[in-house]
Amino acid sequence: MSIPTPTPQPDADGSHSQGQVWPSPRYHHLVEDLRRCIGREVYLSIVSFNGAFRKEGQPYRLLDVIPFPRPRAHPHPPKRAYPHMLVLESVQSPEQDDSHWHSGLLHGGAINLAHVGSVTTRAYPRQPEEYLYANLDLLSAYYACPARQLLEQRVVPARICVEATAGDMERLTTAQGQGGAAKA
């Protein structure tokens, strides 16, 4: 059963728009791709509300992708809220002993996609097909380099990225699809 997604309402100050649709159509396609992964184990990199970045080796089972009732755009990525949340269930990995597992440090829950740097099918992905979703603005802030550089160096595949400037994303996606790097 699919829950209808509420249409994001623009902020009163219009700070997010700057002539672009928010979130982009690419975002909605990636959400649909994530929905097809419901029931599978995924791994996350997360940006917390205080701006700290955490790459987890902890597997989670994706239980659902649900609407977030009051999304908002903001020019600073960690302060955004997207129209969707991931509902997760922790999965005990073979390396975790029971005392560590029952400590309560590892748990499921829900997280807004605005705070997810990446969703992958492997804890530390090596292949582009192991990536399901990436927020290019958050990863750019984490790696302290421009989004364009992350794509050109193939840190993340362009086909699963949201954010950054639309023109750069389209040009870089096309270039990567042809097997080369985009020209500046």
N, C-alpha and C positions, 0 to 999 in steps of 0.2 A: 504494500500500500504506500503510495507516495503522498506526502504531505505537501500542500501547495506552499510555495515560497513567497513570503511577503515582498512586495516591491520596496526597495530601499527609498527612503525619503531624504531628499537633499538637506544638508544643514542650512540653517537660516542665513549664515554668512556666505554660503556658496564656496567655502574654502576648498572643497574637494574637486570641484568640477573643472575649472580652468579649461573649458572647452572640450572635456572628455567625458564619456559616459563612465559612471562608477557604479558598481564594479563592471569591468569590461565583459563583453560577450565571451572572451577566452575563459574568464573566471567561471561562468556558468557551465561551459563545456567541461571544465576540469572537475566541477562539483558532480556532474553526471558521471564522469569517469570514476570518481571516488565512490559513488553509490554502487557501481558495479563491483566494487571490492568489499562490500559489506559481507562480513563473515570471515574475511581473511586476516592474517596477522600482518600488522604494519609497524613501522618504526618512525619516530618523530624527532625532529629538532624543533625546539620551542623557544620563543622569546617571551619571557615573563613580563608582568606589568611594570617591573622596575627596570626593564631593559636588559636583564641578564639573559644570555643565550645558553641553552643546554642541548647537547646532542646526546640522545639516549640510546643505549644498547638494549633497553627494555622493550620486549615485544608487547603489543596491544592487539586485541581483536577489535576490528572496526564493527561496531554494532549498528550504527546508523549515521546518517548525515541529516541533521534536522535544521529547520529554519530558526534563525535568531530573531527575536521579535523587534528589536530596535537597533538596526545597524547604523553606523555613522562613519563618515569619512573624516579623515584628519590628515594634514600634510606630513605629520610625523608618524611613520608606520606603527610603532608600538602602541600608539593611542587610538588606533582604528578599531572598528568592530565590523565584521563582515556579516552578510545575511545568512551564514550557515555555521553550524557547530558540528564537530565530530564527537560522537558518543563512543567511548572506548571502554574495554574491559581488559584489565591486566592479565597477562599470560605468564605463568611461572616458567622461566627458562631452566634448562637442565643444570646450569652452573649455579643457580641460587639454592642455598640450603633453606630448609623450612623456617629456621629462626629469622633469617633475613627476609624471607617472603612474608611472614606473619608480623613483621615489625610495623607494618602500616605505611612504610615509606613508598612502596609501590602500590599503586591503586589505579583504578579506572576513573571514569568521570567524563566530563565534557569540556571541550576547549573550542573557542572561537577560531575559525580559520585565519583570522587576522594575526594570530599569535603563533602560527605554525610556520616555521621556516621551510621545512620539507616533510613530505610523507614518502616513505620508501618501503620496498618489500624486503629489504635486508638492512641490518643494523648499520653497516658502513658500506654503502653501495659502491660497486666497482663498474657496473655497466649502466648505460643510459636507460635501458628498459626496466631497471630496478627502481626508478623514480616514478612516483605517481603525481606529485604536486610539489611546487616550490614557489615561495613568495620571494621574488627577486629583490624587492626593496629591503626586506629583512635580512636576506643573505648578504646583500651589498653592504649593509650597515655592519653586520657581523665580521665580514672579511675585510672591511675598510677599503673597498675598492669599488669602482663604478660597475653598475650592472652590466654594461657592455663588455667589460673585461671578463666578468664571470662567464658570460656566454661564449666569448671568443676563445677563452682558455678551456672551455667545456667542463667547468666545475659543475654545472648543472645543465641538462639539455633544455634548449629553448622551448621545445614542444610542450613542456609541463609547467612553464613559468607564468605567473600572473604579475601584474604591476609593471614598473618601468615605463618608459615612454612608448606609446603604441607604435610609432614609426620605427624606432630602433628594434622593437620586438619582432615586427613583421619582417624587416630586412634581415635580421640575424637568423630568424627561423628559416627563412628561404635559403640563406647561405649555408646553414648547417644541413638542411635537407639535401643540398647539392654536394655535400661532402667537403666544403671549404669554409674558410672564415670570411666574414664580411669585410669589405674594404671601408676604411674610415672616410 
